[in-house]
Amino acid sequence: MSSSMNSPSGDSRIDAINHLRQTLSWLKNNPYPYVAGPETLKKRASVALIVRIQPSYAHRPDSTAPSARDLDSFFAQEWVKHGEAEVLFIKRAARKGDRWTSHVALPGGRRDPEDADDEQAAVREAAEEVGIDLSENTSIAVGNLPQRVVTTSWGRVPLMVLCPYVFLVTRHDLPQLRLQPTEVASTHWVPIRSLLDPKQRTVSLEDVSNRLANQETGIKRWALAGMLGKMEFSAIQLLPTESLYCHESPSDDSTQHNPAPPRNAFKRFLSLSHSQILPPPPQNQPLILWGLTLGVVADFLDLLPPHNALELWTYPTFTMPDIRLVIWLTTYKFRESKRLQLEAGNTSGPPAAAVEEGLDAVSMPNDERFNDVGMGGLGSGRSLKGRSFESAVGTMLEGYYACMRKGVTYALICRAVGIATVTAWLWSKRWAFGNVFAR
């Protein structure tokens, strides 16, 4: 149910808690701007980045003390000073046709008309999905992170505006989480310090056809995979200290109202093959944080010391060696200019929006034209003092996908020319040998 971490020293824990206090105070006093999104895009969704402090063995909380209502009084408690800060992640239930099936994510979902605002949508979704109460009696609404337009097709097709909010749980004795079977397969509390640990950096390999608006299948999907290979994105392997798994079948409630299964064996097979609920994944599979959720978490991690997340991050690319090489060459100047821009702290000010897909991100200029940006990782390395109101991921990767598409085009042209050249050479050799034997 839990996995072990190396036992930290008391001083490192206290330092980590102090850094968290400073970061949350900054977020509380410096809200990120509201993003309206394009006029044609009305859908909005919210996610909750929920932080708790896990008490240490030597410093237990006072069960009779009232819950703190502000950050200063909460962090003044001794058990908080010596605790371990953790973030709540969920693994989504496996569903056929769901773009984010079985992904590691933050609790959240689409905003409903009855929600007062985006923050209330995050509160409601967290309560529905994992049964956690984010009211003022049990938590502090800290503030928001950069809002972004979620897209597909490498940033060209907008889906919705995503609004992340940060909450700090003030109770040490929260009731056990209650997982919604149709939405959540498991929940995991992960220490913030492990998210910042370079040893946990890894990559996620994804099918390129899944990045298109209409996910390709069959021969076209095989052709794309054969030509381009898989896409490679930065990721973090999560090491939870506490995990909870949903053992209730997502279809338990619905089967009570379903008619009896068809008697014909062929019809039974068809009904099974069209089921929307997939079997739950094995519990011993590694938890990989990447894509859209990593982009949100990266903006949060970028606020915390040592502010070196940029050094631990790599740009998205492909696994095919020739395409990988050409992309590296064609994006070299772009990557160097971004590195120098971030090192100098030379950003262009608050953008209209940060725009991203589970792995695509773009910045949306004032004229609402989308510029492609890749997203896969960690942030800009700027401290709170020099912080601008923009997504760290968006700053790093704005324009990258445009360069990457050119690289893919050049690589495919070079590949076609190479194949044509080799074919012509082989044909000429065959023709020459044919003439020799004809004599």
Helices and strands as residue ranges (DSSP letters): H 10-29, E 44-54, H 71-75, H 78-81, E 84-92, E 104-105, E 108-110, H 118-130, E 139-144, E 148-152, E 157-169, E 184-191, H 192-195, G 198-200, E 201-207, G 208-211, H 218-228, E 230-238, E 242-245, G 254-256, H 265-273, E 287-290, H 291-301, G 309-312, E 317-318, H 321-330, H 332-344, E 354-356, E 361-363, H 392-397, H 400-438
